[in-house]
Amino acid sequence: MNKEIKYEEALKQLQEIVEKMENDEFDIDELAAQLKAAQRLIKLCKDKLSKTEEEILKIQADGE
């Protein structure tokens, strides 16, 4: 994941990984790699949400 991906794309990729896990579509080797990818995507989503929240709070504070 060298280039920055949008929140929606990260969430879509995460949902696809979860769906495939639920359907037992990964062998044990793929599972470990997909879990690592899911972990990175979750962190990316959390970071984006935190950044957006901070920006909203700053805008609200500036408007008061």
C-alpha atoms as one frame of an Amber mdcrd trajectory, in Angstrom:
protein
   0.000   0.000   0.000   2.395   2.648  -1.168  -0.159   5.105  -2.464  -2.794
   6.656  -0.253  -6.186   5.031  -0.701  -9.519   6.584   0.134 -11.479   5.543
   3.198 -14.249   4.024   1.081 -11.782   1.893  -0.880 -10.048   0.709   2.290
 -13.406  -0.204   3.811 -14.421  -2.058   0.637 -11.172  -4.063   0.653 -11.647
  -4.864   4.333 -15.200  -6.057   3.724 -14.001  -8.302   0.895 -11.352  -9.876
   3.143 -13.889 -10.489   5.916 -16.376 -12.019   3.484 -13.763 -14.389   2.075
 -12.668 -15.354   5.597 -16.265 -16.109   6.554 -16.593 -18.305   3.460 -13.303
 -20.132   4.188 -11.836 -19.014   0.851  -8.267 -18.657   2.153  -5.785 -21.425
   2.826  -3.659 -21.086   5.957  -0.839 -19.220   4.186  -3.222 -16.754   2.572
  -5.073 -16.303   5.845  -2.005 -14.945   7.647  -1.273 -12.496   4.827  -4.906
 -11.382   4.638  -5.055 -10.840   8.403  -2.028  -8.547   8.133  -3.643  -6.682
   5.233  -6.878  -6.335   7.232  -4.928  -4.976  10.194  -3.311  -2.302   7.985
  -6.689  -1.379   6.484  -8.296  -1.064   9.925  -5.483   1.237  11.081  -5.808
   3.325   7.924  -9.576   3.693   8.445  -9.170   4.614  12.115  -6.487   7.169
  11.262  -8.663   8.761   8.577 -11.658   8.934  10.922  -9.547  10.485  13.684
  -8.095  13.065  11.310 -11.547  13.968  10.016 -12.900  14.296  13.551 -10.024
  16.619  14.480 -10.687  18.755  11.404 -14.412  18.988  12.220 -13.696  19.983
  15.814 -11.239  22.649  14.625 -13.789  24.044  12.169 -16.437  24.111  14.899
 -14.060  25.855  17.307 -13.130  28.444  14.674 -16.800  29.128  14.009 -17.626
  29.905  17.637
